[in-house]
Amino acid sequence: MSELDNLMLARSEALAQLGSDPNSGCDVRHGQDGVTDLGSDPNFAGETYAQSSPLWQRIRSSHITTLAVMGMTKNTGKTVALNHVLAQAASAQVAVGVTSIGRDGEDRDAVFFVPKPPVRVWPGCLVATARNTLERARVRTKLIDATGIDSPMGEVVVVKALAQGEMEIAGASRSSDLLKVIARLQQCGAALVLLDGALGRSHHASPAIADGVILATGAAMGGGMGDVLRKTRERLAILGIAPADAATRALCQPVFEHGGVGLWNGQGACLMQAAVSTLNSAPALMKYAQEDIQTIAVSGAVGRALWQALSTLASTKPGLTLVVADGTRLFVEAADLAAFAQLGGRVLAYRGIQIIGLTLNPFSPLGGSFESQAFLAAARDAFPNDGVSDVMLEEQNIAEWGSDPISGDQSQLHPNGITELSSDPYSADHAKAAS
């Protein structure tokens, strides 16, 4: 275990003994909403950034209460990013809860069968997970609440970690259940709830569920560094579609409140509003192909068939505006968005997604890894406004030097070159070796 880990563990264990009620279900201090036995203040007044990472500073300055962590694909460092935030929360004495829409923390990747880094929790951390996963937990926990939400691995329950350790987490998979779990964690005192995503699942990143998103990308996506940056840019283009203005939101509000699709002409008159399945709504839209359509609102998923119909309409109606719930509902490519724009159309989000940070994993278990510092520099140049970070470099620099690799101050780097690692710091093997 690193020096920084030891410091955070000692601080967390000491704070875990303060202000808790062993007889209560939710360990919230009397008279202090949202302050758990970690001794945290959800408004983080007086919180120090002396030993905090740039990513953590972005999280705290954004004032979000729910944060989704999602990966571009397998082995892009999503769990490493999640663990980094959990450790930073413990160090900053912020009450944190964590759950997953899939399964995370298992010993080996279910697709590639390579070792995976475990989910590391800290004293006082609240975890919403399926009951059966507790049998494999390598940490002492206390049952706090039972949610009544079933999963393939048993009922989802809320537990509190009593020490630092490793857990497997499997939470609710449906959005409605996930919202209930988030509410339970917050009722039990979590000032910040972390949502761990699963491969191919992005609905937890929707603004209807999470206030912000961390996107993990890396060499495991395949190809050269330029290919990875291009694929990441394309994903950000979809997730980060611009939010609609107030007037457009007001026009489309009934569709997003009741579901379905809606059409309006250039004068703002409603041509059609129907609570139909969006995936099968293309024929209904094409019935109005001869009308003066100016705005289309789609509350659900936009797949290939619907997108083809929308593009056909845009080709004859310059200035057409398409409003979708958010970027997670678009199942198209960035090239499709570009082609839509070339036709004179625009795509807006009813609620925009807030990208809190972009984390990098320069290593790939299948080969083709990148030099860490070069990848970090290239990604920062490519995405100057997205808070790019390599959390492994941040943790090593904070622990060894108290420095920030994002600052670009090369004088603060380890003289032996911390980026030239012979092992993969994102793998379970490296994690065990360091502990």
Order of alpha helices (4+ residues) and beta strands (2+ residues): alpha-alpha-beta-alpha-beta-beta-beta-beta-beta-beta-beta-beta-alpha-beta-beta-alpha-alpha-beta-beta-alpha-beta-alpha-beta-alpha-beta-beta-alpha-beta-alpha-alpha
